[in-house]
Amino acid sequence: MSDLIVFQGFSDILLEVLIALAPLVALFAFFQVVYLKMSRPQVINILKGLFLAFWGLAFFLQGVYIGFLPAGEKMGAVLGGLSYNWVVIPVGFILGFVATFAEPAVRVLNYEVEKVSGGYISQRVMLLTLSTGVALSIGLSMARILFGIPLWMFIVPGYAAALIMVFFSRKIFVAIAFDSGGVATGPMTVTFILTMAVGVASEIPGRDPLMDGFGLIALVALAPIIAVLTLGLLYARKEQENE
C-alpha cells in the first residue's frame, strides 16, 4: 500500500513531462534532418540522454510532490511555532548554502564559466560565491518574515547597489552575474526552501503566508548578482595589486 501511495499521481506527472519535452524533441528532429545531419551514434547518444532526462524529471517531480513540499512546509511550521523562532535565520542560511551547493544548474553554469574563462574563474570559487550569496539572502528572507519587514526595503536597495556595481565591474562578470541570478533559483531552492518560508509565515502571529511567505525567490535571484559582481571587483583589485 505504501508503494502505491509513493507513486500516486505519477501517471499525470509522466504526461506533464512528456508534453514539456515534446517541443524540444520535435525541434531537435527538425534541425537534425535539415541542418545538423549528425551521425547515427551521435543521435543514439542524444536519444539515450533524452530518455534519461524524461525519467529523471518525472521521478524528481514525483519526489517534490510527495517529499520536498510537505517536508519543507512542515519544517517551517515547526520552526516558526517555537518560542525561539529566531533559529529559522541560521537554519535558512545553512539550507540555502547546501541547496545551492547541490543545485545541478549551478554546477553546469560553473563548469561553463571555468571552461570559457580558461580556468581564470574556477568552478570552486564560483560555487562558494553563489552558495554564500544565496545563503545570506535566505537568512535575510527569514529575518524579513520574523520582523515583518517589507520586501521592497531589500529589493530596491539591492538592485540599486547591483546597478551601481555594474559600472565598476568588467563585462565578463556582469554577464555571469545576471545569469547566476536565474540559475540559483532552481528546483532545490524553490521546492524546499520556499515551502519552508510559507510554513514559517503561517505560524508567526500577524504574518500572512501569502504576503510574507513569498518574495524569497526575488531575494535569491538578487543575491548571486551582487555576490558575483563583488567577486569581480575583488579579482580586479587583486590584478591591480599584482601589477
Secondary structure by P-SEA (a helix, b strand, c coil): caaaaaacaaaaaaaaaaaaaaaaaaaaaaaaaccccccaaaaaaaaaaaaaaaaaaaaaaaaaaacaaaaaaaaaaaaaacccccaaaaaaaaaaaaaaaacaaaaaaaaaaaaaacccccaaaaaaaaaaaaaaaaaaaaaaaaacccaaaaaaaaaaaaaaaaaaccaaaaaaaaaaaaaaccccccccaaaaaaaaaaccccccccccccaaaaaaaaaaaaaaaaaaaaaaaaaaaac
